[in-house]
Amino acid sequence: MVKLDFNIGDLNFKNPVLTASGTFGYGSEFDDFLDVSRLGGIIVKGTTLEPREGNAYPRMAETPSGMLNSVGLQNKGIDYFERNIYPKLSQYKTNVIVNINGSSIDDYVALAERINDLDHIPAIELNISCPNVKMGGMVFGTNPASTREVTKAVRAVCLKKLIVKLSPNVTNIVEFANIVQEEGADAISLINTLLGIAVDIHKMKPSLSTVTGGLSGPAIKPVALRMVWQVARAVKIPVIGIGGIMNAEDAIEFLLAGASAIQVGTASFIDPQTSVKILEGIESYLVNKGFNDIEDIIGFINKPC
């Protein structure tokens, strides 16, 4: 047996494989394909105070080695989540984390306060980096002062572990990582999608209704890996790596670069069992390399030879 667990403060995760918000629904969508409780945790789709219809169609487009999306945080709001989704999530024997989004700081604060009352939700992922909404989202995550303000405000009321999801659409990712650490974040997840565009040459118009969208998939992995490496060396709190993780080898790269855990995103659309296959692949890698504890490889590329 290999030791696979990691901690965010005093919150224990049985293994480092999590699912990325917006790519795994509420977990139940994958029940026919895998035992969700095997995973270290699931991060459910973005939740807002009020219901959102999302952006107009078309809002997804395939690109070379990736995909663009502009869904726009479509969800039925926190009231519906509490009544209809939360009871089902409570049955999973793993950490269930809610990704929260807002158009204002007051929105984020109100959501954090609501989730304080949900006993089976041990953490929130504060999404200040979504590029697909007209207000809020990336507006907070690409301005240092706004990043500080929203993180500080949520930390003041949040009784759960606080994970802050950072935007890659900035010049100096380490600056933003240090800000959220200073304001009390318990962990950092990165990266969110990169801002991109695709053009339909036959229709001679943008492929997305919003023109721009968030790029995910293998195309962004080198950028995500670089940012995780930079941030993991700069902060003292755990870093959760996201971006183009399609298999165990990709996940292991992130761990070696300094991530304590990873999130599987776009890959779940291609193969809904990807997350479990990655978990099994990480364990096999450790066994084959003669490691007894996953901690032994975290940030390994930065350790002296």
Buried (B, 14 or more C-beta within 10 A) or exposed (E): EBEBBBEBEEBEBBBBBBBBBBBBBBBBEBEEBBEBEBBBBBBBBBBBBEEBEBBEEBBBBEBEEBBBBBBBBBBBBBEEBBEEBBEEBEEBEBBBBBBBBBBEBEBBBBBBEBBBEBEEBBBBBBBBBBBBBEEBBBBBBBBBEBBBBBBBBBBEEBEBBBBBBBBBBBEEBBEBBBBBBEBBBBBBBBBBBBBBBBEEEEEEEBBBBBEBBBBBBBBBBEBBBBBBBBBBEBBEBBBBBBBBBBBBEBBBBBBBBBBBBBBBBBBBBEBBEBBBBBBBBBBEBBEEEEBEEBBBBBBEEEEEE
